[in-house]
């Protein structure tokens, strides 16, 4: 069996490693002429680390990541609302890692080239169409300037070509634009002193005021850290939907003029940014099919979702594990159908929950009940049981609850 993986992102490379582990030959085709580093981070929760550890990547990731011990929720006035233990600090058998997206990608890419061969990743091949062929599929490509390239054949094709997936558009030609959730986002990174001990992820503020997500993703030898931060703001109009669109700090810095707390000077952190990117918070409405004969969608091509707690990447990795497992026990078309049957309902549920009831709901609930004012007694606003229920419900949905992860 020969698998063609369309797209060399996190989902495509993880799928390649899982397929290789199952003794299935595969080639990864990447549209770009090179991989570029984007200065944004990602949180890999224990259920994702468990999967990556199965692929033998634990040590490589541990060397280039930060292991947070807790998440702290604050209101817009810097008042602590809730602390949630993370990873091994919460009893999981695996840690949570906060990592630069480029470092995660490098670890996956190095493993693919080491295990599958230097020619296992083919660059500058953008897929324009996948057709049925005798005993498999024929893939049509074009180069960076739109020039046609020779077609290739494989037993199956796995479309990991992201939120702008050409293959998805082939099967859903009338799908239309992305679903904009009324939130624009700016993301950046700042080399900075450790915040709250340097082992904490922070959610602060609210969407109406300007929600902050802050966490370290690299440790430096001089005691500083590379801090990932993002600002999310309610908006009636979507910003430019380009992953690497440069943003302007003056568009949002004014919101935090008074956000100087005893635990962080927010304007100082943001104004020292190394880079700023801007894009809207978008996803797509769930679709009823991912598999089409010997072609299947995976990761963002199948289920683009809001970037909540790193679950876009986590679910892509889990997709790859499931796909490889099905291919070891089924014929190709049946395997892709079985993969769809197992993963589609779960991932589509996460897409919808990420819109309405992520863990961030804690700070939004406090904001609504206080009208954005400081509180005197938190227990008069929200109870510990209510906050725990919000977090636990989302963990169970994504497969990241303690019992499920440790049992796996």
Residue pairs with C-beta under 8 A, 6 or more apart in sequence:
1 24
1 25
1 155
1 156
1 327
1 332
2 25
2 26
2 27
2 136
2 153
2 154
2 155
2 156
3 19
3 24
3 25
3 26
3 27
3 154
3 155
3 156
3 157
3 158
3 327
4 26
4 27
4 29
4 137
4 139
4 152
4 154
4 156
4 157
4 158
5 12
5 15
5 16
5 19
5 26
5 27
5 28
5 29
5 157
5 158
5 160
6 12
6 29
6 127
6 130
6 139
6 157
6 158
6 159
6 160
6 161
6 166
6 167
7 28
7 29
7 30
7 31
7 159
7 160
7 161
7 162
7 165
7 299
7 301
8 28
8 29
8 30
8 32
8 35
8 109
8 121
8 123
8 160
9 105
9 160
9 162
9 299
9 300
9 316
10 101
10 104
10 105
10 108
10 299
10 313
10 316
10 317
11 160
11 298
11 299
11 300
11 301
11 313
11 316
11 317
11 319
11 320
12 28
12 30
12 158
12 160
12 161
12 298
12 299
13 28
13 105
13 108
13 109
13 111
13 112
14 51
14 52
14 55
14 108
14 316
14 317
14 320
14 321
15 26
15 158
15 160
15 298
15 319
15 320
15 323
15 324
16 26
16 28
16 112
16 116
16 120
16 320
17 55
17 57
17 108
17 111
17 112
17 115
17 320
18 55
18 320
18 321
18 323
18 324
19 25
19 26
19 320
19 323
19 324
19 327
20 26
20 112
20 115
20 116
21 54
21 55
21 324
22 324
22 325
22 327
22 328
24 324
24 327
24 328
26 116
26 120
27 119
27 120
27 121
27 122
27 152
27 154
28 112
28 120
28 121
28 122
29 122
29 125
29 127
29 139
29 141
29 152
30 121
30 122
30 123
30 124
30 125
31 124
31 125
31 126
31 127
31 161
32 123
32 124
33 123
33 124
33 144
34 123
35 105
35 109
36 244
37 102
38 101
38 102
38 243
38 244
38 277
39 100
39 102
39 188
39 189
39 274
39 275
39 277
40 100
40 101
40 187
40 188
40 189
40 228
40 230
40 277
41 98
41 99
41 100
41 101
41 189
41 215
41 217
41 228
42 98
42 99
42 100
42 101
42 104
42 217
42 310
42 313
43 68
43 96
43 97
43 98
43 201
43 215
43 309
43 310
44 52
44 61
44 65
44 96
44 97
44 98
44 99
44 104
44 310
44 313
44 314
45 87
45 96
45 309
45 310
45 311
45 314
45 398
45 400
46 87
46 92
46 93
46 94
46 95
46 96
46 400
46 405
47 94
47 314
47 318
47 398
47 399
47 400
47 404
47 405
47 408
48 310
48 313
48 314
48 317
48 318
49 58
49 61
49 87
49 94
49 95
49 96
49 97
50 93
50 94
50 405
50 408
51 314
51 317
51 318
51 321
52 58
52 61
52 317
53 94
54 321
55 111
56 111
57 107
57 108
57 111
60 107
60 110
60 111
61 97
61 99
61 103
61 104
61 107
62 95
62 97
64 99
64 100
64 103
64 106
64 107
64 218
65 97
65 98
65 99
65 103
65 217
65 218
66 97
66 98
66 99
66 198
66 199
66 215
66 216
66 217
66 218
66 219
66 225
67 87
67 88
67 95
67 96
67 97
67 98
67 199
68 86
68 87
68 96
68 98
68 199
68 200
68 201
68 215
68 216
69 85
69 86
69 87
69 89
69 199
69 200
70 83
70 84
70 85
70 86
70 89
70 199
70 200
70 201
71 83
71 84
71 86
71 200
71 201
71 202
71 203
71 359
72 80
72 82
72 83
72 84
72 196
72 200
72 201
72 202
72 203
73 80
73 81
73 82
73 83
73 84
73 203
73 204
73 362
73 363
73 387
74 80
74 81
74 202
74 203
74 204
74 205
74 261
74 363
75 81
75 204
75 205
75 206
75 363
75 366
75 367
75 370
75 374
75 375
76 204
76 205
76 206
76 209
76 210
76 259
76 367
76 372
77 374
78 204
78 259
78 261
78 262
78 263
78 264
79 374
79 375
79 378
81 362
81 363
81 366
81 378
81 382
81 387
82 362
82 384
82 387
84 90
84 359
84 391
85 91
86 96
86 201
87 94
87 95
87 96
88 94
88 95
90 402
91 402
91 406
92 402
92 405
92 406
93 405
93 406
94 405
98 201
98 215
98 216
98 217
98 228
99 217
100 189
100 217
100 218
100 226
100 228
103 217
103 218
104 313
109 121
112 120
112 121
113 120
113 121
124 143
124 144
125 141
125 143
125 149
126 141
126 142
126 143
126 144
126 166
127 139
127 140
127 141
127 159
127 161
127 166
127 167
128 140
128 141
128 142
128 166
129 139
129 140
129 166
129 170
130 137
130 138
130 139
130 140
130 157
130 159
130 167
130 170
130 295
131 137
131 138
131 140
132 138
132 293
132 294
133 153
135 155
136 153
136 154
136 155
136 156
136 294
136 332
137 153
137 154
137 155
137 156
137 157
137 293
137 294
137 295
138 151
138 152
138 153
139 151
139 152
139 153
139 154
139 157
140 148
140 151
141 148
141 149
141 150
141 151
141 152
142 148
142 149
143 149
155 294
155 332
156 294
156 295
156 296
156 327
156 332
156 336
157 167
157 294
157 295
157 296
158 295
158 296
158 298
158 323
159 165
159 166
159 167
159 168
159 295
159 296
159 297
159 298
159 301
159 302
160 298
160 299
160 300
160 301
160 316
161 167
161 168
161 301
162 299
162 300
162 301
163 178
163 282
163 284
163 300
163 301
163 304
165 297
165 300
165 301
167 295
167 297
167 301
168 175
168 287
168 297
168 301
168 302
169 175
171 289
171 292
171 295
171 297
172 287
175 284
175 287
178 238
178 241
178 280
178 282
178 283
178 284
178 304
179 282
179 283
179 284
179 285
180 238
180 280
180 281
180 282
181 281
181 282
181 283
181 306
181 355
182 234
182 235
182 236
182 281
183 207
183 232
183 233
183 234
183 235
183 280
183 281
184 232
184 233
184 235
184 238
184 239
184 278
184 279
184 280
184 281
185 230
185 231
185 232
185 233
185 278
185 279
185 280
185 281
186 230
186 231
186 247
186 249
186 251
186 252
186 276
186 277
186 278
187 228
187 229
187 230
187 231
187 247
187 276
187 277
187 278
187 279
188 228
188 229
188 230
188 247
188 249
188 270
188 273
188 274
188 275
188 276
188 277
189 217
189 226
189 227
189 228
189 229
189 273
189 274
189 275
190 226
190 227
190 229
190 269
190 270
190 272
190 273
190 274
191 220
191 224
191 225
191 226
191 227
191 272
191 274
192 224
192 225
192 227
192 269
192 272
193 223
193 224
193 225
194 216
194 223
194 224
194 225
195 202
195 214
195 216
195 227
195 263
195 264
195 269
196 202
196 263
196 264
198 216
198 219
198 225
199 216
200 215
201 213
201 214
201 215
202 212
202 213
202 214
202 215
202 264
203 211
203 212
203 213
203 359
203 360
203 362
203 363
204 211
204 212
204 214
204 363
205 211
205 212
205 259
205 363
206 363
206 364
206 367
206 372
207 232
207 233
207 234
207 364
208 234
208 367
208 372
209 255
209 367
209 372
210 231
210 232
210 233
210 252
210 255
210 256
211 231
211 232
211 233
211 360
211 363
212 229
212 230
212 231
212 256
212 266
213 228
213 229
213 230
213 232
214 227
214 228
214 229
214 264
214 269
215 227
215 228
216 225
216 226
216 227
216 228
217 225
217 226
217 227
217 228
218 225
218 226
219 225
220 226
227 269
229 269
229 270
229 273
231 252
231 255
231 270
232 281
233 252
233 255
235 280
238 280
238 282
239 245
239 278
239 279
239 280
240 278
240 279
240 280
241 279
241 280
241 282
242 279
243 277
243 279
244 277
245 277
245 278
245 279
246 275
246 276
246 277
246 278
247 276
247 277
247 278
248 276
248 278
249 270
249 271
249 273
249 276
251 278
252 270
253 267
253 270
253 271
256 266
256 267
256 270
257 267
259 266
259 267
260 266
260 267
260 268
281 306
281 307
282 304
283 304
283 305
283 306
283 351
283 354
283 355
284 303
284 304
284 351
285 351
286 303
286 347
286 348
286 351
286 352
287 302
287 348
288 344
289 340
289 344
290 296
290 297
290 298
290 302
290 339
290 340
290 343
290 344
291 297
291 333
291 336
291 337
291 339
291 340
293 333
293 336
294 332
294 333
294 336
295 336
296 302
296 323
296 336
296 339
296 340
298 316
298 319
298 320
298 323
299 312
299 315
299 316
299 319
300 312
300 316
302 319
302 343
302 344
302 347
303 315
303 344
303 347
303 348
303 350
303 351
304 312
304 351
305 311
305 312
305 315
305 347
305 350
305 351
305 354
306 312
306 354
306 355
306 358
308 354
308 358
308 359
308 360
308 394
309 358
309 359
309 394
309 398
309 400
311 350
311 354
311 398
314 398
314 400
315 347
315 350
315 398
318 343
318 399
319 339
319 343
319 347
322 339
322 342
322 343
323 335
323 336
323 339
326 335
326 336
326 338
326 339
326 342
327 335
329 335
330 338
346 399
349 397
350 397
350 398
353 394
353 397
357 390
357 393
357 394
358 394
359 390
359 391
359 394
361 390
362 382
362 387
362 390
362 391
365 382
365 386
365 390
366 375
366 378
366 381
366 382
369 381
369 382
370 381
375 381
392 401
395 401
395 402
396 404
399 405
